Amino acid sequence: EYKSLIEQHKCEKVVVNGTQALRVAKNSASILDEIKNKFNFDLNIVTGETEALYSFKGALSSFNDNNI
């Protein structure tokens, strides 16, 4: 479903990140291969620190300057 939306909107760049589940999965390499083969996406497994930063920024994005 996401792939069709990406194609519909002619996205020039798609960033696909994996988090904790892929950091600890014993078969993460095969999952990355499957995603590449099925969707042609290069998936990046982010560090725990980067995952936390993205979560923090996502939470902050719901506030405007008047709410902080």
Secondary structure, DSSP 8 states (H G I E B T S, - for coil): -HHHHHHHTT-S---EEE-HHHHH-TTHHHHHHHHHHHH---EEE--HHHHHHHHHHHHHTT--GGG-
